[in-house]
Amino acid sequence: MANSDFWRHLAVDFQAIPDFSGMLRADGYYIVGSGEPWNWQLKGVTTSDFIYSAFETLARRGAAEIVISAVV
């Protein structure tokens, strides 16, 4: 399981993503019973390819740690 330092560093990396409006967020949509995965969309700013890529990379890094923690 990732320690507190991992999550603190990940938070710092997320906060470093340029967000000129202060409103960057990820909205998730899921239809109960659909068997489909969640659909996540960045909202709040006109997201550039860089912002989207940076956010997705960090989100995947955090998600991987959650999965590893659940398995262990």
N, C-alpha and C positions, 0 to 999 in steps of 0.2 A: 504494500500500500504506500502511496506517495505520502511524504511527510508534509508538515506545515510549510516548510521552506519551498517545496515544489509549488504549492497553491499560491503562496505569496508572490513568487517569481512569475507565475502564469498571470496573476492579476496585474502585475506591473506591465507585463507585455501587452495585455489587453488594453490597458489604459494608455499605452503608447500609440495605439492605432489612431491616426488622425481622424477627428470627428469635429468638424467645424461648427456644427449646430448644437453639439452636446446631447443629441437625441439618438445616437446609434443604438440599435437593439436588434435582437433576433426574435421573430414571432414564429411559433410553432403551431402547426395545424395537424390534427389527427381525427379521423372518422372512426369512432368506436365500432369495433367489430368488423372493420374493413379488411384486416389482415395486412394492410399497407403500412409502410414506415411513416414516421412523422415527416411532414414537409416543413422545412425551415426556410424562412426568407429574412434577409436583412432589411430593416426598415429604419426610417428616421432621417436618412440622408440619401442623396444621390450617390450610390456606392460606385466607386471606381473599381476597376479590376484589382488594383493593389489592395484597397480596403477589404474587398470581398475575400481575396486570397489570404491576406493576413488574418482576418477573423476566422476563416475556415481552418487554417492551419492550427491556430491556437485552440479552437474548439475541439478539433480532432485529437490534439495532444491531451487535453483534459478528459475527453471521453474515453480515450485509451486507458488512462489511469483509473477511471471509474470501473471499467470492465475488468482490468487486472485485479482491482481491489475486491470485486464481487466474486472472482474465481478463487482467489487465495483464501 
